[in-house]
Amino acid sequence: MDKSWMHSDRRSKAYELGVEAFLNFAVENLLTSTHIHCPCVKCVNLKLFGVGITRDHVYFNGIDQSYKNWTFHGEPWEATTNASRNVEEDDGHSRYSFVSEEIDMDDNDFGDFGSDPYEFANVIGDGDQPVYPGCRKYTKLSALVKLYNLKAKYGMSDVCFTELLILQGDLLPEGNTIPTSMYEAKKTLCASGLSYEKMHACPNDCILYRKEYEDSTNCPTCGISRWKEGKDSILKEGVPAKVVWYFPPIPRFKRMFQSHETAKSLTWHAARKSIDGQMSHPADSPSWKLLDDKWPKFGNEPRNLRLALSSDGFNPHSSLSSRYSCWPVILVTYNLPPWLCMKRKFMMLTLLISGPKQPGNDIDVYLEPLIDDLKSLWVGIRGVYDAHNGEYFTLRAALMWTINDFPTNGNLSGCVVKGYKACPICGDDTPSHRLKNGHKICYIGHRKWLPINHPYRRQRAAFNGKPEYGIPPEPLTGEEVLHMVENGDRVCWKKKSIFFDLEYWKYLPVRHALDVMHIEKNVCDSIIGTLLEIPGKNKDGIAARLDLLNMGVKTDLQPEYGERRTRLPPGPWNLSRAEKREVCNSFYGMKVPEGYSSNIKNLVSLQDSRLLGLKSHDCHTLMQQLLPVAIRSVLEKPARYAITRLCFFFNAICAKTVDVSKLDKLEEDVVVTLCLLEKYFPPSFFDIMVHLVVHLVREVRLCGPVYFRWIDPFERYMKVLKGYVQNRTRPEGCIAERYIAEEAVEFCTQHLSDVSTVGVPSSQKMGVSKPLSGCTVSVVDQDLLNQAHLYVLENTEEVLPYIEQHMIHIKTAYPKFRKRTKWL
C-alpha cells in the first residue's frame, strides 16, 4: 500500500484518505472491528481500541512514522536488523539511524513477550477496562499497578494487601473490576510472562540436575539421593533435597529495550561528551576500550551491554544467632548513566542459591546456567525490539568483572586468599612474613614499590633490618592464569574458574575487582582498634612486641616483665588514657548534616573509651573526613602524619571523577604512606587488607571510578531481599515470588503514565520552605554573589573548554603579556 500519507500534514486531505485506507485495510485483514492495535505516537501499538477511538488517536496524536511495516494490522512480517549505525542530530539530541539488512530468524526468537512488545496488550486481555463503569482516569491495569506499587515500595504483607483490595472493592461503585484477592491480582500482573526456573541441586554442591543429569535420582559424584528423606517427603516423587532459583537474564534484557526511556538510556554512554584525561564512567576506562578495539563488531553497536556480577551471602532471618545463609547473584548494566546503573530498579537478580550453608568454592556449579546465557549473549540474541529506534536488532553482552568481598573473590576466581600467597595480584611474589609469636602472616615489604633510588630502600633499622633491592611484581594476565590452572601449576590457585568458559574472559585486564568498601572498613577497624586498644581489634600486644624483637627492630619497645604484670613501653601508635578520652570526646561532639552518616554520638562509649558497632558507611565517613580531625592533637606527629595521608588517599580515590594525569602521583603517595606505616606501626598491623591498598590505584586506572565497583549498593539491596521474607521456613521462595511480582509491576509501569517506579527513588526537593531553627537570614551583596557565580563556573566541566578558548584568545591578542601568568 501507499504509505507516503504518514508523513503528510494531519490537516491535509491526503492524510485523511490515508487514515481511512489504513483502517479499512486493518479491518479486512484482521476480520474484526472491535479491537485493533492503535498505531499513534503515544500508544505505538501497545493498546487495543475500537476503530473509532483508533481513528481519533491517529488524528489527534499522529501516527508513529517508524511503523513502516504494518505487521499488527495484517501485513506479513519482514525481519530486519541493523548492519551499520549513523548518528544524526535532531533538535539538539543524538539519535541513531540504522541501515537494515534481511536476516533469518527462528520461531524461538520470539519465545517470550520481551522480544515482541505488541503481545503485551493481548496478554493482559481486559486490562484496558475502566476500573468501574464511567471511570475515565483509571483502567483495571493502571489501578492495580498503582496499588501493587505501594505494596512493593512499603513492604505490605499479602494478607494486608488482600484486605486493602476487598476494602477498595467495597468503596467503589458496583461493577468495578478490582480483584478481590491477592491471588487474582498476582495472576493479572504476572500474566506478562515473567517467571523463574526452579532447579534441583545436590545438597553437597556437586551438580545441578539439568542437561544430562535431569532425570537422575542420585548424585553421580557423591551418591546422595536427590530427594529429601523423612516426614517432609509427602509428594509422590518426593521433596527435592535442595532447590536453586534461576531468573533467566535474556528476557529481562529484552524488556529493558522495550521501554522507550530505558532503551534511550542504554545508549547514553555513546551520546555523551567525555572530557579527555577524565574518567567519570566505566566507558572512559581502558577495560571498556579493550572490548571495543579487540572486537570492533561488538564495540560499534552502542546497544551491546557491558555487565558486572556481584554475589554475597546474607542471613534472611531476624535472629542474629542463625547461621543460615542464602546467596543471590546480581547483574548490573554499565550502559546506563551513573545515576541509574546502580539503582535498585536495574539490579537484576539472576540466581538465588538456597542455604543453610554457603556454596564456597563450589559456587561454579550454580553459575552454570548463567554462564550458558552469557555465552549466548556474547554470540548474539536476534529479534530484540528497540522501542526508542522502533526496530529489531541483535543484542550482545559481555561481563566486564565481578564485584565481591575478598573471601568471595577467592571463591569466584579460584585464587588463594590467605597464607603466604594471599594477594591475587602479586601471586607467588606476595611480600609475606610469618610472625613467630603472633602465629600470623603479615604482609610487609612495600618498599619494593618505591623508585629504585628512594632513601627508604636503604634504611634498615626503621623497617625489617634489611635493605630493599627488589622490584614490584608484575600482575598476572588472564592468559597466564589460565595456562597455570590448566597445566596443574596451582600454588596460588584452587581451581579453574568457570568464568574462563567465556571466550573473552582471559583477555580482560581486571576480572575480579577488589572491593574498596571492605578494604576501607578493615583498615579503619585496625586503626581505631589499635589506637583505642579495643579488644579483638587491637594489633598491639606482647606477641607483637616480641615479634619486633625477633626482627631486630624497635628493640626499645620490648616487654618489661615485672613480678605482677608485664609492662609494654608506649609506642608511636599508643595513646594515654587522657588522650583516648579526648579522641572519644571529639567523636562524641561531632555533628554532621542529616543523611551524611549515622549519628556518630551513638557509636561512642565514653566509659571505656571505645567506638562500638561501626558499620561500613561509618568507617567510610571516619576515613574520609572525621578521623584526621579527631587525632590531630593527641597522636605523635610521625604516626599521625601517616594515618592522615592514608585518609587523604581514600578520599582521593573515591572521587566521582578521576583525573588520569594525577594517578601516577597518587600511586607514589600511597606507597610512601604504607612505608611510613611500616616505620611506625607493628608488623601485626599489616594484614592482607592493608596490603591490597597498594593495588587500588591500578584498578582505578584500568576500570574507572571506584563507586561503580564497590559492594555498597549490593549490600543495600540485600536488605531489600531480606525484607521480602514473610515465611521464615521458606525464605528463598518468598524472595523469588516477591521479586517476580515487583518485576511485573516495573514491566507494567513502562506502559502506563503517571505511575512511579519502585527501583528509582524520587529526587529530593531542593531547598527548604522555611529556615531551620536557630539560623539567621543575611543579605548577600552583588559583588559576593558575582564571586560565587564565577567560582561555580570555573569549577564546572562544561565551562572548561570555553575558559581554555578564552585564554588562547587573550594570549593571541596580547602577545607581549604571554609570559605574565598572573596578569593573564
C-alpha positions in Angstrom: 0.0 0.0 0.0 0.9 3.6 -0.4 2.3 4.9 2.9 3.5 8.3 1.9 0.5 9.9 3.7 2.0 9.0 7.0 4.4 12.0 6.5 1.7 14.4 5.4 0.2 17.2 7.3 -2.6 15.8 9.6 -4.9 18.6 8.3 -4.4 17.6 4.7 -6.9 15.6 2.5 -4.1 13.1 1.8 -3.7 12.3 5.5 -7.5 11.8 5.9 -7.7 9.5 2.9 -4.7 7.6 4.1 -6.1 7.0 7.6 -9.4 5.7 6.2 -7.5 3.4 3.8 -5.3 2.1 6.7 -8.4 1.4 8.9 -10.2 -0.4 6.1 -7.0 -2.4 5.5 -6.8 -3.4 9.1 -10.5 -4.4 9.4 -10.3 -6.5 6.2 -7.1 -8.4 7.2 -7.9 -8.8 10.9 -11.5 -9.7 10.3 -12.6 -7.6 13.3 -13.7 -4.1 14.1 -14.0 -4.3 17.9 -10.3 -4.0 18.9 -7.3 -3.2 16.9 -3.8 -2.0 17.8 -3.6 1.8 18.0 -0.5 3.0 16.0 -0.5 6.6 17.3 2.7 8.0 18.6 1.6 7.6 22.2 0.1 4.1 22.0 2.7 2.7 19.5 0.5 -0.4 19.0 0.7 -1.3 22.7 -3.0 -0.7 23.4 -6.2 -2.1 21.8 -9.2 0.2 20.9 -12.2 0.2 18.7 -11.9 1.6 15.2 -13.5 5.0 16.2 -11.1 5.6 19.1 -8.1 4.5 17.0 -9.1 7.0 14.3 -9.3 9.8 16.9 -5.9 8.9 18.3 -4.3 8.9 14.8 -5.7 12.3 14.0 -5.1 13.8 17.4 -1.6 12.3 18.2 -0.4 11.5 14.8 0.7 8.1 13.5 4.0 6.5 14.6 6.1 7.2 11.5 8.6 4.4 12.4 5.8 1.9 12.0 6.6 1.2 8.3 5.7 -2.5 8.2 2.0 -2.9 9.4 2.6 -6.4 10.9 -0.1 -5.9 13.6 -2.7 -4.9 11.0 -2.4 -7.7 8.5 0.9 -7.2 6.6 3.4 -10.0 6.5 6.4 -9.5 8.9 9.9 -8.8 7.5 12.8 -9.5 9.8 15.4 -6.8 9.9 18.3 -5.9 11.9 20.9 -3.2 11.9 24.1 -3.6 10.0 25.6 -0.2 10.4 24.9 2.9 12.5 24.8 6.6 11.7 24.5 9.3 14.2 22.3 12.2 13.4 21.4 15.4 15.3 17.7 16.0 15.8 16.6 19.0 17.9 19.9 19.0 19.8 19.6 15.3 20.8 21.6 12.4 19.4 19.5 9.8 17.5 20.6 6.6 15.8 19.5 5.7 12.3 20.2 2.2 11.1 20.8 0.6 7.7 18.9 -2.6 7.7 19.5 -5.9 6.1 17.5 -9.1 6.0 18.3 -11.9 8.5 17.0 -15.4 9.1 15.1 -15.8 12.3 13.7 -18.9 14.1 10.4 -19.2 15.7 12.2 -19.3 19.1 13.4 -15.7 18.6 10.0 -14.6 19.9 9.6 -17.1 22.7 8.6 -14.5 25.3 6.9 -11.2 25.5 10.1 -9.3 25.9 11.0 -9.8 22.3 7.6 -8.8 20.9 6.4 -5.7 22.6 2.9 -5.8 21.0 1.9 -9.0 22.6 1.7 -7.3 26.0 -1.7 -5.9 25.2 -3.0 -9.4 24.2 -1.6 -11.0 27.4 -3.3 -8.5 29.7 -6.6 -9.0 27.9 -9.1 -7.0 29.8 -6.5 -4.7 31.4 -7.9 -1.7 29.5 -11.3 -2.0 31.0 -12.3 1.0 33.2 -11.9 0.3 36.9 -15.6 1.0 37.3 -18.3 1.9 34.8 -17.9 5.6 33.7 -14.3 6.0 35.1 -12.0 7.8 32.7 -8.9 8.2 34.8 -8.0 4.6 35.7 -8.2 1.3 34.0 -8.1 -2.0 35.8 -4.4 -2.5 35.0 -3.3 1.0 36.0 -5.2 0.9 39.3 -3.8 -2.5 40.1 -0.3 -1.4 39.3 -0.5 1.6 41.5 -1.9 -0.4 44.4 0.8 -3.1 43.9 3.4 -0.5 43.6 2.5 0.7 47.1 2.8 -2.9 48.4 6.2 -3.4 46.8 7.5 0.0 47.9 6.5 -0.2 51.6 6.7 -4.0 52.2 2.9 -4.6 52.7 2.1 -8.2 53.6 -0.1 -10.4 51.4 -2.8 -10.5 54.0 -2.9 -6.7 54.4 -2.9 -6.3 50.6 -5.9 -8.7 50.3 -7.8 -6.7 52.9 -7.0 -3.5 51.1 -8.3 -4.9 47.8 -11.6 -6.0 49.5 -12.0 -2.5 51.0 -11.3 -0.9 47.7 -13.9 -3.1 46.0 -16.5 -2.1 48.7 -15.7 1.6 48.3 -16.0 1.7 44.5 -19.4 1.5 42.7 -20.9 -1.8 41.7 -19.5 -3.4 38.6 -15.9 -2.4 39.5 -13.0 -4.6 38.2 -10.7 -4.5 41.2 -9.6 -8.1 42.1 -10.9 -9.4 45.4 -7.8 -11.3 46.4 -4.0 -11.3 46.3 -4.2 -14.5 44.1 -6.3 -12.7 41.4 -4.1 -9.7 41.5 -0.9 -11.7 41.0 -2.5 -13.6 38.1 -3.1 -10.4 36.3 0.3 -8.9 36.9 2.3 -12.0 36.3 0.5 -12.7 33.0 3.3 -10.8 31.3 5.4 -14.0 31.1 7.8 -13.0 33.9 8.9 -16.2 35.6 11.8 -18.2 37.1 13.1 -21.7 37.0 13.5 -24.0 40.0 16.4 -26.3 39.7 17.3 -29.2 41.9 20.8 -29.4 43.3 22.9 -31.9 45.2 23.0 -31.0 48.9 26.8 -31.4 48.8 27.0 -28.8 45.9 28.3 -31.4 43.4 25.9 -30.9 40.5 22.7 -29.3 39.3 20.1 -31.7 38.0 20.0 -30.3 34.5 21.0 -31.4 31.0 22.4 -35.0 31.2 21.5 -35.2 34.9 17.9 -34.0 34.6 16.4 -37.5 35.2 18.9 -38.7 37.7 17.8 -39.7 41.2 21.2 -39.8 42.8 24.2 -37.6 42.6 26.8 -39.2 40.3 29.7 -37.7 42.3 28.8 -38.4 46.0 25.9 -40.8 45.5 23.5 -38.9 47.8 19.8 -39.0 47.0 18.2 -36.2 45.0 15.1 -36.3 47.3 14.8 -35.3 50.9 14.1 -38.2 53.3 11.7 -38.0 56.3 8.4 -36.5 57.2 8.7 -33.7 54.6 8.5 -36.3 51.7 4.8 -36.0 51.2 4.7 -35.8 47.4 4.6 -38.8 45.2 8.1 -38.2 43.7 9.5 -36.8 46.9 10.7 -33.4 48.0 14.0 -32.2 46.5 16.8 -32.0 49.0 18.0 -28.6 47.7 16.5 -26.1 45.3 18.1 -23.2 43.4 16.1 -20.4 41.8 17.2 -19.2 38.4 15.9 -16.0 36.8 17.0 -16.0 33.1 18.5 -12.6 32.3 17.9 -12.7 28.5 14.1 -12.0 28.6 14.8 -9.2 31.1 17.4 -7.6 28.9 14.8 -7.7 26.0 12.3 -5.9 28.2 14.7 -3.2 29.1 14.8 -2.3 25.4 11.0 -2.5 25.2 10.8 0.7 27.3 11.3 3.8 25.3 13.1 5.7 28.1 15.3 2.8 29.2 16.3 2.0 25.6 17.3 5.6 25.2 19.3 5.5 28.4 21.1 2.3 27.4 22.9 4.3 24.6 23.7 7.2 26.9 27.4 6.3 27.0 27.8 6.7 23.3 25.9 10.0 23.0 27.6 11.8 26.0 30.5 14.2 25.7 33.6 12.9 27.6 36.5 15.1 28.6 40.0 14.0 27.7 42.0 12.9 30.6 39.0 12.5 32.9 37.2 9.3 33.8 33.7 9.6 35.2 32.2 6.4 33.9 33.5 2.9 33.0 33.0 3.8 29.3 36.1 6.1 29.7 38.3 3.2 31.1 40.9 1.0 29.2 38.9 -2.1 30.1 35.9 -0.8 28.1 38.0 0.4 25.2 39.8 -3.0 25.1 36.5 -4.7 24.2 35.9 -2.0 21.5 39.4 -2.5 20.0 39.7 -6.2 20.2 36.1 -6.9 19.0 35.1 -3.9 16.8 31.9 -5.5 15.7 30.8 -5.6 19.4 32.1 -2.1 20.1 30.5 -0.4 17.1 27.0 -1.2 18.4 26.3 1.1 21.4 23.3 -1.0 22.4 25.5 -4.0 23.3 25.5 -4.4 27.0 28.5 -4.3 29.5 27.7 -6.1 32.7 29.1 -6.6 36.2 28.3 -9.5 38.5 28.1 -9.5 42.3 27.4 -12.2 44.8 27.3 -12.3 48.5 25.5 -14.1 51.3 23.1 -12.8 53.8 21.0 -14.1 56.7 17.3 -14.0 55.7 16.1 -14.5 59.3 15.7 -11.9 62.0 17.6 -13.9 64.6 21.3 -12.9 64.5 22.2 -16.2 66.1 21.1 -18.1 63.0 23.8 -19.3 60.7 21.5 -19.7 57.7 23.0 -18.1 54.6 21.4 -17.7 51.1 23.3 -16.3 48.2 21.9 -14.1 45.5 23.8 -13.4 42.2 23.1 -10.0 40.8 23.9 -8.4 37.5 24.1 -4.6 36.8 24.4 -2.8 33.4 27.0 -0.2 32.8 25.4 1.2 29.6 23.1 3.3 31.8 24.0 6.7 33.2 25.8 6.8 36.5 22.7 7.9 38.3 20.8 4.8 37.2 23.1 1.9 36.7 23.5 1.0 40.4 19.9 1.7 41.4 17.5 -1.0 42.7 15.4 -1.0 39.5 18.3 -2.0 37.3 19.8 -4.6 39.7 18.9 -7.9 38.1 18.6 -10.9 40.4 19.6 -13.9 38.2 20.3 -16.6 40.7 19.3 -17.4 44.3 21.3 -20.2 46.0 19.4 -21.7 49.0 21.0 -22.2 52.4 21.7 -23.2 55.0 25.4 -23.1 54.2 27.3 -21.0 51.7 28.4 -22.7 48.5 32.1 -21.7 48.9 34.4 -22.9 46.1 31.5 -25.0 44.6 29.7 -21.8 43.6 30.7 -22.6 40.0 28.2 -25.4 40.0 25.3 -23.0 40.5 26.7 -20.5 38.0 26.5 -22.9 35.1 23.1 -21.8 33.7 24.1 -18.1 34.0 27.4 -18.8 32.2 25.4 -20.6 29.4 23.2 -17.5 29.0 26.3 -15.2 29.0 27.8 -17.3 26.2 24.6 -16.9 24.2 24.6 -13.2 24.8 28.2 -13.0 23.5 27.2 -14.7 20.3 24.0 -12.6 20.0 20.3 -12.7 20.6 18.4 -11.9 17.5 15.0 -10.2 17.2 15.3 -7.8 20.2 12.9 -4.8 19.7 14.3 -1.4 20.4 11.4 0.9 21.3 13.5 4.1 21.1 14.5 3.5 17.5 11.5 1.4 16.5 13.3 -1.6 15.1 14.7 -5.0 15.8 18.4 -5.7 16.3 20.8 -8.4 17.5 21.7 -7.9 21.2 25.1 -8.9 22.6 26.6 -8.6 26.1 29.9 -9.0 27.8 30.7 -9.4 31.5 33.4 -7.0 32.5 34.3 -8.0 36.0 32.8 -9.3 39.3 32.3 -7.3 42.5 32.7 -9.2 45.8 34.2 -9.1 49.2 37.6 -10.7 49.4 36.7 -14.2 50.5 34.0 -14.4 47.8 36.5 -13.0 45.4 38.6 -16.1 46.1 35.6 -18.4 45.6 34.8 -17.0 42.2 38.4 -16.5 40.9 39.8 -19.7 42.3 42.6 -17.8 44.0 44.0 -18.4 47.4 43.1 -15.5 49.7 45.1 -16.4 52.9 48.5 -17.7 53.6 51.8 -16.7 52.1 50.5 -16.1 48.6 47.1 -14.5 49.5 47.4 -11.5 47.2 45.6 -12.4 43.8 47.7 -9.7 42.0 51.1 -10.3 43.4 50.7 -14.1 43.3 54.0 -16.0 44.1 55.7 -12.7 44.8 53.4 -11.6 47.6 55.5 -9.9 50.3 54.6 -12.0 53.3 56.3 -12.9 56.6 55.2 -15.3 59.3 55.3 -13.8 62.8 56.8 -16.3 65.2 55.0 -15.2 68.3 51.8 -13.8 66.8 51.4 -17.0 64.8 50.0 -15.0 61.9 51.3 -13.9 58.5 51.9 -10.2 57.9 52.4 -8.5 54.6 55.2 -6.0 54.9 57.8 -5.1 52.3 56.1 -2.3 50.4 59.5 -0.6 49.8 59.9 -2.6 46.6 57.1 -0.4 45.0 59.3 2.7 45.6 61.6 4.3 43.0 64.9 2.4 42.8 66.8 5.4 44.3 64.4 6.2 47.1 66.2 6.7 50.5 63.7 4.3 52.3 65.1 1.4 50.3 68.5 1.8 52.2 67.1 2.2 55.7 67.4 -0.9 57.8 66.5 -0.2 61.5 63.2 1.5 60.7 61.9 -1.4 58.7 62.9 -5.1 58.9 66.6 -4.7 59.5 67.4 -5.2 55.8 67.8 -3.0 52.7 65.3 -3.5 49.9 66.6 -4.0 46.3 63.6 -5.9 44.9 61.2 -4.7 42.2 57.4 -4.8 42.4 55.8 -8.0 40.9 54.0 -7.8 37.6 50.3 -8.6 37.7 49.4 -11.9 36.0 47.4 -11.6 32.9 44.3 -13.8 32.4 46.1 -15.8 29.8 48.9 -16.6 32.2 46.4 -17.6 34.9 44.5 -19.8 32.6 47.8 -21.5 31.5 48.8 -22.1 35.1 45.5 -23.7 36.2 45.2 -25.8 33.1 48.8 -27.2 33.5 48.4 -28.1 37.2 50.6 -25.2 38.5 48.1 -24.4 41.3 50.3 -23.0 44.0 48.2 -19.9 44.3 45.0 -21.3 42.6 42.5 -23.7 44.0 40.6 -24.3 40.7 39.9 -23.1 37.2 37.2 -20.5 37.4 34.1 -21.2 35.4 34.3 -17.6 34.0 37.1 -18.8 31.8 34.5 -20.6 29.7 33.6 -17.1 28.4 35.6 -16.5 25.2 36.7 -13.0 26.2 37.4 -13.5 29.9 41.1 -14.3 29.7 41.8 -11.1 27.8 40.3 -8.7 30.4 42.9 -6.8 32.5 40.7 -6.9 35.6 38.4 -9.8 36.1 37.6 -9.8 39.8 37.7 -6.3 41.2 38.9 -5.5 44.7 36.1 -4.1 46.9 37.2 -0.7 48.2 34.4 -0.7 50.7 35.6 -3.8 52.6 39.2 -2.8 52.4 38.4 0.7 53.8 36.4 -0.8 56.6 39.0 -3.3 57.6 41.8 -0.7 57.6 39.6 1.7 59.6 38.8 -1.1 62.2 42.5 -1.9 62.5 43.5 1.8 63.0 40.7 2.6 65.5 41.2 -0.7 67.3 45.0 -0.2 67.7 44.7 3.5 68.8 42.0 2.9 71.3 43.2 -0.7 72.3 39.8 -2.3 71.6 39.9 -6.0 72.5 39.7 -8.2 69.4 40.8 -5.4 67.1 44.0 -4.2 68.7 47.1 -5.1 66.6 49.4 -4.4 69.5 50.3 -6.7 72.4 53.0 -8.8 74.0 53.3 -11.1 71.0 53.6 -8.1 68.6 56.4 -6.7 70.7 58.3 -10.0 70.8 58.0 -10.2 67.0 59.6 -6.8 66.8 62.4 -8.1 68.9 62.8 -11.2 66.7 63.1 -8.9 63.6 65.7 -6.8 65.3 63.8 -3.5 65.0 62.4 -1.2 67.7 64.1 -3.1 70.4 63.3 -0.3 72.9 59.6 -1.4 72.7 60.2 -4.9 74.0 58.0 -6.0 77.0 59.3 -5.3 80.5 58.4 -8.2 82.8 57.6 -7.5 86.4 56.6 -9.6 89.4 52.9 -9.0 89.0 52.4 -7.7 85.4 54.1 -7.2 82.2 54.6 -3.6 81.0 54.6 -2.5 77.4 56.6 0.7 76.7 54.4 3.2 74.8 55.0 3.0 71.0 54.2 5.7 68.4 50.7 4.3 68.0 49.8 4.3 71.7 47.6 6.8 73.4 47.4 7.6 77.0 44.1 7.3 78.9 43.5 11.0 78.7 44.3 11.1 75.0 41.8 8.2 74.3 39.2 10.1 76.3 39.9 13.2 74.2 39.6 11.3 70.9 36.3 9.8 72.0 35.0 13.2 73.2 35.9 14.6 69.7 33.8 11.9 68.0 31.0 12.4 70.6 30.7 16.1 69.9 30.8 15.9 66.1 27.7 16.9 64.2 27.2 16.2 60.5 24.4 17.0 58.1 21.4 14.8 58.1 21.8 11.8 55.9 25.6 12.2 55.8 26.2 9.3 58.1 24.7 7.6 61.2 24.8 9.5 64.4 28.5 9.2 65.5 27.5 10.1 69.1 25.7 6.7 69.3 28.8 4.8 68.4 31.0 6.2 71.2 31.3 4.6 74.6 32.8 7.3 76.9 33.0 5.0 79.9 35.6 2.7 78.4 36.8 5.0 75.6 35.8 2.9 72.6 33.9 3.0 69.3 31.4 0.2 69.1 29.1 -1.1 66.3 30.9 0.6 63.3 29.2 -0.2 60.1 30.8 0.0 56.7 29.4 3.5 56.0 30.5 4.7 59.4 34.1 3.6 58.6 33.8 5.3 55.2 32.9 8.6 56.9 35.6 8.2 59.5 38.3 7.5 57.0 37.2 10.2 54.6 36.6 13.1 57.0 36.4 12.6 60.7 39.4 10.6 61.8 42.1 13.2 60.9 40.2 15.8 62.9 39.9 13.6 66.0 43.7 12.7 66.2 45.2 15.9 65.1 46.3 17.0 68.7 46.8 13.7 70.5 49.0 11.4 68.5 52.7 11.7 67.8 53.4 13.6 64.6 55.0 10.8 62.5 52.2 8.3 63.2 49.5 11.0 62.9 51.0 12.1 59.6 51.0 8.5 58.2 47.3 8.0 59.2 46.2 11.3 57.8 48.0 10.6 54.5 46.1 7.3 54.3 42.8 9.0 55.0 43.5 11.6 52.2 44.3 8.7 49.9 40.9 7.1 50.4 39.2 10.5 50.0 41.0 11.0 46.6 40.4 7.5 45.3 36.7 7.6 45.9 36.1 10.7 43.8 33.3 10.7 41.3 35.6 11.9 38.5 39.2 10.7 38.1 42.0 12.8 36.7 44.2 10.3 34.9 47.2 12.6 34.9 47.2 12.5 38.8 47.1 8.7 39.2 50.8 8.2 39.0 51.4 10.7 41.7 48.6 9.2 43.8 50.2 5.7 43.4 53.6 7.0 44.5 52.0 8.7 47.5 50.2 5.6 48.7 53.4 3.5 48.5 55.2 6.1 50.7 52.2 6.1 53.1 52.4 2.3 53.5 56.1 2.6 54.1 55.5 5.2 56.8 53.0 2.9 58.4 55.6 0.2 58.4 58.1 2.5 60.2 55.7 3.5 63.0 53.3 0.5 63.4 53.9 -3.1 64.4 54.1 -5.8 61.7 50.9 -7.4 63.0 49.0 -4.4 61.8 49.7 -5.3 58.2 47.1 -7.9 57.3 46.1 -8.7 53.7 43.6 -5.9 53.6 46.2 -3.3 54.3 48.4 -4.7 51.6 45.6 -4.6 49.0 45.6 -0.8 49.3 48.8 -0.7 47.1 46.8 -2.2 44.2 43.8 0.1 44.3 45.2 2.8 42.0 45.9 0.2 39.3 42.3 -0.8 39.3 41.1 2.8 39.1 43.4 3.3 36.1 42.0 0.3 34.3 38.4 0.3 35.3 37.4 3.9 36.2 35.8 5.4 39.3 35.6 3.3 42.4 31.9 3.8 43.2 31.0 1.7 40.1 32.9 -1.3 41.6 32.2 -1.3 45.4 29.7 -3.5 47.0 27.8 -0.8 48.9 24.7 -0.7 46.6 24.6 -4.5 46.6 24.7 -4.6 50.4 21.8 -2.2 50.5 19.9 -4.5 48.1 20.4 -7.4 50.4 18.3 -5.6 52.9 15.5 -5.3 50.3 15.7 -9.0 49.6 15.6 -9.7 53.3 12.5 -7.6 53.7 10.8 -9.9 51.1 10.8 -12.8 53.6 7.5 -13.4 55.3 7.6 -17.2 55.8 10.8 -18.0 57.8 10.7 -21.7 56.8 10.7 -20.9 53.1 12.9 -17.7 52.8 14.1 -18.2 49.2 10.6 -19.0 48.0 9.3 -15.7 49.5 12.2 -13.8 47.8 11.6 -15.4 44.4 7.8 -14.7 44.4 8.0 -11.1 45.6 10.9 -10.3 43.3 8.9 -11.6 40.3 5.8 -9.6 41.4 7.8 -6.4 41.8 9.4 -7.0 38.4 5.9 -7.4 36.9 4.9 -4.1 38.4 8.0 -2.5 36.9 7.2 -4.0 33.5 3.6 -2.8 33.6 4.6 0.8 34.6 6.6 1.1 31.4 3.3 1.2 29.5 1.4 3.4 31.9 1.7 7.1 32.5 1.8 8.8 36.0 3.0 5.7 37.8 6.3 6.0 39.7 8.6 3.0 39.7 9.8 1.2 42.8 13.5 0.9 42.0 14.4 4.6 41.3 14.0 6.9 44.2 12.2 10.2 43.6 14.5 13.3 43.7 14.5 15.3 46.9 13.2 18.8 46.8 15.9 21.4 46.6 15.9 24.0 49.4 13.5 24.3 52.3 10.2 26.0 52.7 11.2 27.7 56.0 14.5 28.4 57.8 16.0 25.8 60.2 15.8 26.5 63.9 18.5 28.8 65.1 19.5 30.2 61.7 19.8 33.8 60.7 19.0 35.3 57.3 21.6 37.6 55.7 21.5 39.6 52.6 24.4 38.9 50.1 25.7 41.9 48.2 26.1 41.8 44.4 29.9 41.6 44.5 29.9 38.5 46.7 27.2 36.9 44.5 29.3 37.5 41.4 32.3 35.9 43.1 30.3 32.9 43.9 28.8 32.7 40.4 32.3 32.9 38.9 33.6 30.2 41.3 30.8 27.8 40.2 31.5 28.5 36.5 35.2 27.9 36.9 34.6 24.5 38.6 32.0 23.3 36.1 33.2 20.7 33.5 31.0 22.2 30.7 32.6 25.6 31.0 36.3 24.5 30.9 36.5 24.4 27.1 35.3 28.0 26.9 37.8 29.1 29.5 40.6 27.5 27.5 39.5 29.2 24.3 39.3 32.5 26.1 42.9 32.1 27.4 44.1 31.3 23.9 42.3 34.4 22.6 43.9 36.6 25.3 47.4 35.3 24.6 46.9 35.9 20.9 45.5 39.5 21.4 48.3 40.5 23.9 51.5 38.6 22.8 53.8 40.8 25.0 51.9 39.6 28.1 52.0 35.9 27.2 54.6 35.1 29.8 53.0 37.0 32.6 50.8 34.3 34.1 49.4 36.4 36.9 48.2 39.1 34.5 46.6 36.5 32.2 
